[in-house]
């Protein structure tokens, strides 16, 4: 993954303990060194000498190798950690959303007849909230809203993508408009969910392709037609996901 992530790394204690209760004290320390190195630099080299150095185990790596390698998948000479890849993508998505919000607020602040910065930030937050409201707010007459006829289905589809791919896309217009467009063309909610399931199965653990598990790719008009065509021979979901 070429994009840099923040210097902090999310750490879910319950998830970690559930997956690592079988590790010894030294294996815990080695695994933490591996995942911290992974967060900063990306997939690990499939090389015992380098892994021994990164894990700080030295000669003891040979005893722990098979246990610690089980947390990773082999891909093109590298060791890939699916959970960390998802968290890095989420971190990058969150950073981009924050940058976009700050830019939008700055444009309001410094544009012609712009309000104050606090007011601009408040209006920006209000617009995001209104996009999620099931009905228009009485205080939002100056904000244009789209018809809601298919929005509930679009939100359910987006939530399914978030759940299956461990994403956190918000139900805002930029994420929903392509889903609504496919529904308006005649695709069913079940069609959209099938496309999500099959592409998650294909791409989630692929370093290069996992970044495309997003609305703008999955529900692009041309690509969606290709993806839905691939389900005609019968879709089989991945029971692991």
Secondary structure as UniProt FT lines:
FT   HELIX           13..20
FT   TURN            21..22
FT   HELIX           25..41
FT   STRAND          44..45
FT   HELIX           48..55
FT   HELIX           58..60
FT   HELIX           61..69
FT   TURN            70..71
FT   STRAND          73..75
FT   TURN            76..77
FT   STRAND          78..80
FT   HELIX           82..110
FT   TURN            112..113
FT   HELIX           117..132
FT   TURN            138..139
FT   TURN            141..142
FT   TURN            149..150
FT   HELIX           151..165
FT   HELIX           173..184
FT   TURN            185..186
FT   HELIX           189..203
FT   TURN            204..205
FT   TURN            207..209
FT   HELIX           210..212
FT   HELIX           215..218
FT   HELIX           221..229
FT   TURN            230..233
FT   TURN            239..240
//
